[in-house]
């Protein structure tokens, strides 16, 4: 299991379009991946799960993965969040 924390900095947080980019990236990995906010953990490959967390600008989330490509998955998703979803 591998995890890292990252602060969401894009203007709209992790909603609609950015969440879709996040899920598409998560689905490219074989590992199980979760996003945790305030002790709530959801599947990072689920749009409804991600949206249910209500992640807004300035919120710190944990990205957690478990599987054969866990480190690569977490690092890639953290990089995506830090890039402000290429906006």
N, C-alpha and C positions, 0 to 999 in steps of 0.2 A: 504494500500500500504506500502511495506517495501523495503528498498534498502540499499546496502552497496557498497563501493568501494574496489577494490582489484588491486594490481599491478601484471601483468603477468610476471613470472620469468623464465619459461621454455625456452630452447634455441631457439625453432622454433616459439614461440608465439602460437597463437590460430589458427593453420592451420591444414588441413587434419585430421590426426589421433587424435590430442588433441580436435579438434572441434567436431569430432564424439563422443568422450567420453562425452564432455560437453552437446551435444544435447541429447544423450541417457539418461544422468542423468536428464536433464530438463524435458524430456518426462515422467519421473516417478511421476511428480507432477501435481495436478489438476489446480493450479494457472496459470494465464497468466504470462509469464516471458519474460523480455526484457533485452538486453545488450545495453548499451549506451557508445559511444566513441565520443568525440569531437562533442557533441550535435546531433549525429546521433543515432537513436534508432532502433534496429531490434529485431525481434522475436527470442528468445533464442532457439526455437525448430526448427529453419530453418537453414539448413547447408549453403545454398546460402547467407542468411542474415548474419550469423556469418562471413563467409569468406569475404563478401563484405566490412567488417569493416577494414580489413587489420591489425589485432591486432598482434603486434610484441613484442619481449621481452622488458620489461621496461615500457610498456604502462599501464596506469591506466584506468580501465573500471568500469562502474557502473552496478550492477546486480539489477534489479528491478522486483518485483513480486506483483501481486494483486490477492487475492483469499483465499480460506480456509486454505491453507498450505503455505502461502507466506513467513513467517519467516523461516520455515524449508527449503523451496526451496532455498532461497537466501543463508542461512548459508551453506547448503550442496554444492552449486555451488562455493561459495567462498572457502570452504575447498578444493574442487577439484582443483581449480586454484592454491591455496597455496601449494598443494602437488605436483605441477608440473606435474599433470595428471599421477601420479604414475610412472614417468619415472626414 
